[in-house]
Amino acid sequence: MKIYAVVALAVLLSCQAKADEGKVAARQWKAKCSSCHGLDGRAQTASGQKMKIIDFTSADFKKKPDAELRSAIVDGVDKGDKLMDPFKDELTPEQIEGLIKLIKAL
């Protein structure tokens, strides 16, 4: 019976950790990304429309590999009228991975 209690506690702690990671990613998204990408990832903001940022909920975007998203977050984007500052000095690797998961879930 004790082993079930230990397993149940481990599952609860794992779920709590994932929930906490999701909250951190959501706060990071709101603070650092939503002004251009929008809260919903559709880039229907003044900046998003001006820079013609891709809709993160589109089928084309969903095909992008995680490595491409990671590179954009870490190194930034500088493609003519599309400009995003790098976040390599502001976000931990865990926060970056959390953002990638959040973006893919939009």
DSSP file (Angstrom, degrees, kcal/mol; ACC not computed):
  #  RESIDUE AA STRUCTURE BP1 BP2  ACC     N-H-->O    O-->H-N    N-H-->O    O-->H-N    TCO  KAPPA ALPHA  PHI   PSI    X-CA   Y-CA   Z-CA
    1    1 A M     >        0   0    0      0, 0.0     4,-1.3     0, 0.0     3,-0.3   0.000 360.0 360.0 360.0 -35.0    0.0    0.0    0.0
    2    2 A K  H  >  +     0   0    0      1,-0.2     4,-2.2     2,-0.2     5,-0.2   0.860 360.0  59.2 -65.5 -35.0    2.9    2.4    0.8
    3    3 A I  H  > S+     0   0    0      1,-0.2     4,-2.5     2,-0.2    -1,-0.2   0.870 103.2  52.9 -62.5 -35.5    4.3    2.0   -2.8
    4    4 A Y  H  > S+     0   0    0     -3,-0.3     4,-2.7     2,-0.2    -1,-0.2   0.881 107.7  51.0 -66.1 -37.5    1.0    3.3   -4.2
    5    5 A A  H  X S+     0   0    0     -4,-1.3     4,-2.3     2,-0.2    -2,-0.2   0.902 111.2  48.0 -65.8 -40.7    1.2    6.4   -1.9
    6    6 A V  H  X S+     0   0    0     -4,-2.2     4,-2.4     2,-0.2    -2,-0.2   0.923 113.6  47.0 -65.4 -44.6    4.7    7.1   -3.1
    7    7 A V  H  X S+     0   0    0     -4,-2.5     4,-2.4     2,-0.2    -2,-0.2   0.921 112.1  50.4 -63.2 -44.5    3.7    6.7   -6.7
    8    8 A A  H  X S+     0   0    0     -4,-2.7     4,-2.4     1,-0.2    -2,-0.2   0.906 111.1  48.8 -60.9 -42.2    0.7    8.9   -6.2
    9    9 A L  H  X S+     0   0    0     -4,-2.3     4,-2.6     2,-0.2    -1,-0.2   0.909 110.4  51.0 -64.4 -42.0    2.8   11.6   -4.6
   10   10 A A  H  X S+     0   0    0     -4,-2.4     4,-2.3     2,-0.2    -2,-0.2   0.905 111.0  48.5 -62.0 -42.0    5.4   11.4   -7.4
   11   11 A V  H  X S+     0   0    0     -4,-2.4     4,-2.5     2,-0.2    -2,-0.2   0.921 112.0  49.0 -64.5 -44.4    2.6   11.8  -10.0
   12   12 A L  H  X S+     0   0    0     -4,-2.4     4,-2.5     1,-0.2    -2,-0.2   0.917 112.1  48.0 -61.5 -44.2    1.1   14.8   -8.1
   13   13 A L  H  X S+     0   0    0     -4,-2.6     4,-2.5     2,-0.2    -1,-0.2   0.892 111.5  50.8 -64.9 -39.2    4.5   16.5   -7.8
   14   14 A S  H  X S+     0   0    0     -4,-2.3     4,-2.2     2,-0.2    -2,-0.2   0.913 111.3  47.8 -63.8 -43.2    5.2   15.9  -11.5
   15   15 A C  H  X S+     0   0    0     -4,-2.5     4,-2.3     2,-0.2    -2,-0.2   0.899 111.8  50.2 -64.0 -40.8    1.8   17.4  -12.5
   16   16 A Q  H  X S+     0   0    0     -4,-2.5     4,-2.6     2,-0.2    -2,-0.2   0.912 109.4  51.1 -64.3 -42.1    2.5   20.4  -10.2
   17   17 A A  H  X S+     0   0    0     -4,-2.5     4,-2.4     1,-0.2    -2,-0.2   0.910 111.2  47.9 -62.0 -42.3    5.9   20.9  -11.8
   18   18 A K  H  X S+     0   0    0     -4,-2.2     4,-2.2     2,-0.2    -1,-0.2   0.894 111.5  50.3 -65.7 -39.7    4.4   20.9  -15.3
   19   19 A A  H  X S+     0   0    0     -4,-2.3     4,-2.0     2,-0.2    -2,-0.2   0.910 111.0  49.3 -63.5 -42.2    1.7   23.3  -14.2
   20   20 A D  H  X S+     0   0    0     -4,-2.6     4,-2.4     2,-0.2    -2,-0.2   0.910 109.7  51.4 -63.6 -42.2    4.3   25.6  -12.7
   21   21 A E  H  X S+     0   0    0     -4,-2.4     4,-2.5     1,-0.2    -1,-0.2   0.903 109.3  51.2 -60.1 -41.3    6.3   25.4  -15.9
   22   22 A G  H  X S+     0   0    0     -4,-2.2     4,-2.3     2,-0.2    -1,-0.2   0.882 109.2  50.0 -63.7 -39.0    3.2   26.3  -17.9
   23   23 A K  H  X S+     0   0    0     -4,-2.0     4,-2.2     2,-0.2    -2,-0.2   0.903 110.8  49.2 -66.3 -41.4    2.6   29.3  -15.7
   24   24 A V  H  X S+     0   0    0     -4,-2.4     4,-2.6     2,-0.2    -2,-0.2   0.933 111.9  48.6 -63.2 -45.5    6.1   30.6  -16.1
   25   25 A A  H  X S+     0   0    0     -4,-2.5     4,-2.9     1,-0.2    -2,-0.2   0.903 110.5  51.4 -61.4 -41.3    5.9   30.2  -19.9
   26   26 A A  H  X S+     0   0    0     -4,-2.3     4,-2.4     2,-0.2    -1,-0.2   0.896 110.8  48.1 -63.8 -40.1    2.6   32.0  -20.0
   27   27 A R  H  X S+     0   0    0     -4,-2.2     4,-2.5     2,-0.2    -2,-0.2   0.919 112.8  48.3 -65.9 -42.4    4.1   34.9  -17.9
   28   28 A Q  H  X>S+     0   0    0     -4,-2.6     4,-3.1     2,-0.2     5,-0.5   0.923 111.7  50.3 -62.4 -44.0    7.2   35.0  -20.2
   29   29 A W  I  X>S+     0   0    0     -4,-2.9     5,-2.5     1,-0.2     4,-2.2   0.941 112.8  45.7 -58.6 -48.9    4.9   35.0  -23.3
   30   30 A K  I  <5S+     0   0    0     -4,-2.4    -1,-0.2     3,-0.2     5,-0.2   0.906 119.6  40.7 -63.2 -41.9    2.8   37.8  -22.0
   31   31 A A  I  <5S+     0   0    0     -4,-2.5    -2,-0.2    -5,-0.2    -1,-0.2   0.871 131.5  18.7 -75.8 -38.2    5.8   39.9  -20.9
   32   32 A K  I  <5S+     0   0    0     -4,-3.1    -3,-0.2    -5,-0.2    -2,-0.2   0.659 131.6  26.4-111.8 -19.7    8.1   39.4  -23.8
   33   33 A C  I >X<S+     0   0    0     -4,-2.2     4,-2.7    -5,-0.5     3,-1.4   0.753  96.5  74.5-118.5 -34.7    6.2   38.1  -26.8
   34   34 A S  H 3><S+     0   0    0     -5,-2.5     4,-1.7     1,-0.3     5,-0.2   0.719  82.0  71.9 -66.8 -22.6    2.5   39.2  -26.8
   35   35 A S  H 34 S+     0   0    0     -5,-0.2    12,-0.5     2,-0.2    13,-0.3   0.836 120.5  16.1 -63.1 -29.3    3.1   42.8  -27.8
   36   36 A C  H <4 S+     0   0    0     -3,-1.4     9,-0.5    11,-0.2    12,-0.3   0.786 135.5  39.9-104.9 -45.4    4.0   41.6  -31.3
   37   37 A H  H  < S-     0   0    0     -4,-2.7     6,-2.7     1,-0.1     7,-0.3   0.599 104.7-127.9 -84.5 -11.9    2.7   38.1  -31.5
   38   38 A G    ><  -     0   0    0     -4,-1.7     3,-1.0    -5,-0.4    -3,-0.1   0.165  28.4 -82.1  79.8 156.1   -0.6   38.7  -29.6
   39   39 A L  T 3  S+     0   0    0      1,-0.2    -1,-0.2    -5,-0.2    -5,-0.1   0.830 133.4  44.2 -61.9 -31.4   -1.8   36.8  -26.6
   40   40 A D  T 3  S-     0   0    0     -6,-0.1    -1,-0.2    -3,-0.1    -2,-0.2   0.438 112.5-116.4 -95.8  -0.5   -3.3   34.2  -28.9
   41   41 A G  S <  S+     0   0    0     -3,-1.0    15,-3.0    -4,-0.2    16,-0.3   0.540  84.4 115.6  81.1   6.6   -0.2   33.9  -31.2
   42   42 A R  S    S-     0   0    0     13,-0.2    -4,-0.2    14,-0.2    13,-0.1   0.516  75.1-132.0 -88.6  -4.0   -2.1   35.2  -34.3
   43   43 A A        +     0   0    0     -6,-2.7     2,-0.6     1,-0.2    10,-0.2   0.788  54.8 147.4  60.5  31.5    0.1   38.4  -34.6
   44   44 A Q        +     0   0    0     -7,-0.3     2,-0.2     4,-0.1    -1,-0.2  -0.239  35.8 109.9 -91.5  46.0   -3.0   40.6  -35.0
   45   45 A T  S  > S-     0   0    0     -2,-0.6     4,-2.8    -9,-0.5     5,-0.3  -0.682  86.3-103.5-109.3 167.9   -1.3   43.5  -33.2
   46   46 A A  H  > S+     0   0    0     -2,-0.2     4,-2.2     1,-0.2     5,-0.2   0.936 124.7  42.4 -57.8 -46.5   -0.1   46.7  -34.7
   47   47 A S  H  > S+     0   0    0    -12,-0.5     4,-2.5     2,-0.2    -1,-0.2   0.913 113.7  52.1 -66.7 -42.8    3.5   45.5  -34.6
   48   48 A G  H  >>S+     0   0    0    -13,-0.3     5,-2.5   -12,-0.3     4,-0.5   0.899 113.2  43.5 -61.1 -42.5    2.6   42.0  -35.8
   49   49 A Q  H  <5S+     0   0    0     -4,-2.8     3,-0.4     3,-0.2    -1,-0.2   0.888 112.3  53.0 -71.7 -38.7    0.7   43.3  -38.8
   50   50 A K  H  <5S+     0   0    0     -4,-2.2    -2,-0.2    -5,-0.3    -1,-0.2   0.910 116.9  38.2 -61.8 -42.1    3.4   45.9  -39.6
   51   51 A M  H  <5S-     0   0    0     -4,-2.5    -1,-0.2    -5,-0.2    -2,-0.2   0.481 107.0-126.9 -88.3  -2.7    6.1   43.3  -39.6
   52   52 A K  T  <5 -     0   0    0     -4,-0.5    -3,-0.2    -3,-0.4     2,-0.2   0.930  37.3-170.0  55.6  49.0    3.8   40.6  -41.3
   53   53 A I      < -     0   0    0     -5,-2.5    -1,-0.2   -10,-0.2     3,-0.0  -0.475  25.3-105.4 -71.8 139.6    4.6   38.1  -38.5
   54   54 A I        -     0   0    0     -2,-0.2     2,-0.6     1,-0.1    -1,-0.1  -0.330  31.9-108.2 -66.3 145.1    3.3   34.6  -39.2
   55   55 A D    >   -     0   0    0      1,-0.1     3,-1.8   -13,-0.1     6,-0.4  -0.662  22.7-150.5 -74.0 116.1    0.3   33.4  -37.4
   56   56 A F  T 3  S+     0   0    0    -15,-3.0   -14,-0.2    -2,-0.6    -1,-0.1   0.620  94.3  58.7 -68.1 -11.5    1.6   30.8  -34.9
   57   57 A T  T 3  S+     0   0    0    -16,-0.3    -1,-0.3     4,-0.1   -15,-0.1   0.471  84.5 108.7 -94.0  -1.7   -1.7   28.9  -35.0
   58   58 A S  S <> S-     0   0    0     -3,-1.8     4,-2.0     1,-0.1    -4,-0.0  -0.345  77.9-121.9 -76.4 156.0   -1.5   28.3  -38.8
   59   59 A A  H  > S+     0   0    0      1,-0.2     4,-0.8     2,-0.2    -1,-0.1   0.874 112.5  55.9 -62.9 -38.5   -0.8   24.9  -40.3
   60   60 A D  H >4 S+     0   0    0      1,-0.2     3,-0.7     2,-0.2     4,-0.3   0.911 109.0  46.4 -61.3 -42.3    2.4   26.3  -42.1
   61   61 A F  H >4 S+     0   0    0     -6,-0.4     3,-2.1     1,-0.2    -1,-0.2   0.893 103.1  62.6 -67.6 -38.5    3.8   27.5  -38.8
   62   62 A K  H 3< S+     0   0    0     -4,-2.0    -1,-0.2     1,-0.3    -2,-0.2   0.733  96.5  61.7 -60.4 -21.6    3.0   24.2  -37.0
   63   63 A K  T << S+     0   0    0     -4,-0.8    -1,-0.3    -3,-0.7    -2,-0.2   0.628  78.7 109.8 -79.4 -13.9    5.4   22.4  -39.5
   64   64 A K  S <  S-     0   0    0     -3,-2.1     2,-0.1    -4,-0.3    -3,-0.0  -0.378  74.2-116.0 -66.3 137.5    8.4   24.5  -38.3
   65   65 A P    >>  -     0   0    0      0, 0.0     4,-1.4     0, 0.0     3,-1.0  -0.390  18.6-117.9 -72.4 151.7   11.0   22.4  -36.3
   66   66 A D  H 3> S+     0   0    0      1,-0.3     4,-3.0     2,-0.2     5,-0.2   0.848 113.1  63.8 -55.5 -35.8   11.6   23.3  -32.7
   67   67 A A  H 3> S+     0   0    0      1,-0.2     4,-2.3     2,-0.2    -1,-0.3   0.852 100.3  51.7 -60.0 -35.2   15.2   24.1  -33.5
   68   68 A E  H <> S+     0   0    0     -3,-1.0     4,-2.0     2,-0.2    -1,-0.2   0.903 112.0  45.6 -68.8 -41.0   14.0   27.0  -35.7
   69   69 A L  H  X S+     0   0    0     -4,-1.4     4,-2.4     2,-0.2     5,-0.2   0.928 112.1  51.8 -65.5 -44.7   11.9   28.4  -32.9
   70   70 A R  H  X S+     0   0    0     -4,-3.0     4,-3.0     1,-0.2     5,-0.3   0.921 109.4  50.3 -57.5 -46.0   14.7   28.0  -30.4
   71   71 A S  H  X>S+     0   0    0     -4,-2.3     4,-3.0     1,-0.2     5,-0.5   0.904 110.1  49.7 -60.7 -43.3   17.1   29.9  -32.8
   72   72 A A  H  X5S+     0   0    0     -4,-2.0     4,-1.3     3,-0.2    -1,-0.2   0.906 115.1  43.8 -63.4 -41.5   14.7   32.7  -33.2
   73   73 A I  H  <5S+     0   0    0     -4,-2.4    14,-2.3     2,-0.2    -2,-0.2   0.933 121.9  38.0 -69.0 -45.9   14.2   33.0  -29.4
   74   74 A V  H  <5S+     0   0    0     -4,-3.0    14,-1.4    -5,-0.2    -2,-0.2   0.945 132.0  23.9 -72.0 -49.7   17.9   32.7  -28.5
   75   75 A D  H  <5S-     0   0    0     -4,-3.0    -3,-0.2    -5,-0.3    -2,-0.2   0.565 101.3-133.0 -98.4 -10.7   19.4   34.7  -31.4
   76   76 A G     << -     0   0    0     -4,-1.3     2,-0.4    -5,-0.5    -1,-0.2  -0.238  22.5 -86.3  82.8-178.7   16.6   37.0  -32.4
   77   77 A V  E     +A   84   0A   0      7,-2.2     7,-2.8    -4,-0.1     2,-0.3  -0.999  35.4 173.9-134.1 131.7   15.3   37.7  -35.9
   78   78 A D  E     +A   83   0A   0     -2,-0.4     2,-0.4     5,-0.2     5,-0.2  -0.732  21.4 144.1-139.4  87.7   16.6   40.3  -38.4
   79   79 A K  E >  S-A   82   0A   0      3,-3.1     3,-2.0    -2,-0.3     2,-0.6  -0.714  71.8 -83.6-127.0  78.9   14.9   39.9  -41.7
   80   80 A G  T 3  S+     0   0    0     -2,-0.4    -1,-0.1     1,-0.3     0, 0.0  -0.439 119.5   7.7  64.3-109.7   14.4   43.3  -43.2
   81   81 A D  T 3  S+     0   0    0     -2,-0.6     2,-0.7    -3,-0.1    -1,-0.3   0.509 117.6  85.0 -84.8  -3.0   11.3   44.7  -41.7
   82   82 A K  E <   +A   79   0A   0     -3,-2.0    -3,-3.1   -30,-0.1     2,-0.4  -0.888  57.6 165.8 -99.8 115.3   11.0   41.7  -39.3
   83   83 A L  E     +A   78   0A   0     -2,-0.7     2,-0.4    -5,-0.2    -5,-0.2  -0.989  11.2 168.8-136.4 126.3   13.1   42.4  -36.2
   84   84 A M  E     -A   77   0A   0     -7,-2.8    -7,-2.2    -2,-0.4    -2,-0.0  -0.994  32.7-123.2-136.0 129.3   13.1   40.5  -32.8
   85   85 A D        -     0   0    0     -2,-0.4    -9,-0.3    -9,-0.2     2,-0.2  -0.328  33.2-105.3 -66.2 150.3   15.6   41.0  -30.1
   86   86 A P        -     0   0    0      0, 0.0   -12,-0.2     0, 0.0   -11,-0.2  -0.485  23.1-163.4 -74.3 149.0   17.6   38.0  -28.9
   87   87 A F    >>  +     0   0    0    -14,-2.3     4,-2.3    -2,-0.2     3,-1.3   0.181  55.8 113.2-116.3  14.7   16.6   36.6  -25.5
   88   88 A K  T 34 S+     0   0    0    -14,-1.4    -1,-0.1     1,-0.3   -14,-0.1   0.804  84.7  42.0 -60.1 -29.6   19.7   34.4  -24.9
   89   89 A D  T 34 S+     0   0    0    -15,-0.2    -1,-0.3    -3,-0.1    -2,-0.1   0.500 118.6  45.5 -94.2  -4.4   20.8   36.6  -22.0
   90   90 A E  T <4 S+     0   0    0     -3,-1.3     2,-0.4     1,-0.1    -2,-0.2   0.675 107.3  53.1-109.8 -24.0   17.3   37.0  -20.5
   91   91 A L  S  < S-     0   0    0     -4,-2.3    -1,-0.1   -17,-0.1    -4,-0.0  -0.902  72.7-129.9-120.1 143.5   15.8   33.5  -20.5
   92   92 A T     >  -     0   0    0     -2,-0.4     4,-2.3     1,-0.1     5,-0.2  -0.431  34.6-106.5 -78.5 162.2   17.1   30.3  -19.2
   93   93 A P  H  > S+     0   0    0      0, 0.0     4,-2.4     0, 0.0     5,-0.2   0.879 123.4  53.5 -56.2 -36.8   17.2   27.2  -21.4
   94   94 A E  H  > S+     0   0    0      2,-0.2     4,-2.2     1,-0.2     5,-0.1   0.893 108.1  49.1 -65.8 -39.5   14.2   25.8  -19.4
   95   95 A Q  H  > S+     0   0    0      2,-0.2     4,-2.2     1,-0.2    -1,-0.2   0.887 110.4  51.2 -67.1 -38.2   12.3   29.0  -20.0
   96   96 A I  H  X S+     0   0    0     -4,-2.3     4,-2.2     2,-0.2    -2,-0.2   0.925 110.4  48.1 -63.9 -44.4   13.0   28.8  -23.7
   97   97 A E  H  X S+     0   0    0     -4,-2.4     4,-2.3     1,-0.2    -2,-0.2   0.887 109.9  53.7 -63.5 -38.2   11.8   25.2  -23.9
   98   98 A G  H  X S+     0   0    0     -4,-2.2     4,-2.3     1,-0.2    -1,-0.2   0.898 108.6  49.1 -62.0 -41.0    8.7   26.3  -22.0
   99   99 A L  H  X S+     0   0    0     -4,-2.2     4,-3.1     2,-0.2     5,-0.2   0.897 108.4  53.1 -65.4 -39.8    8.0   29.0  -24.6
  100  100 A I  H  X S+     0   0    0     -4,-2.2     4,-2.6     2,-0.2    -2,-0.2   0.930 110.3  47.8 -61.3 -44.3    8.5   26.5  -27.4
  101  101 A K  H  X S+     0   0    0     -4,-2.3     4,-1.3     2,-0.2    -1,-0.2   0.916 113.2  48.4 -61.4 -43.0    6.0   24.2  -25.8
  102  102 A L  H  X S+     0   0    0     -4,-2.3     4,-0.6     2,-0.2     3,-0.4   0.937 112.0  48.7 -62.7 -46.7    3.5   27.0  -25.3
  103  103 A I  H >< S+     0   0    0     -4,-3.1     3,-1.2     1,-0.2    -2,-0.2   0.917 110.4  50.7 -60.8 -44.7    4.0   28.3  -28.9
  104  104 A K  H 3< S+     0   0    0     -4,-2.6    -1,-0.2     1,-0.3    -2,-0.2   0.767 108.0  54.9 -65.2 -24.5    3.4   24.8  -30.3
  105  105 A A  H 3<        0   0    0     -4,-1.3    -1,-0.3    -3,-0.4    -2,-0.2   0.564 360.0 360.0 -85.8  -8.6    0.3   24.4  -28.3
  106  106 A L    <<        0   0    0     -3,-1.2    -1,-0.2    -4,-0.6    -2,-0.1   0.521 360.0 360.0 -66.4 360.0   -1.3   27.6  -29.7
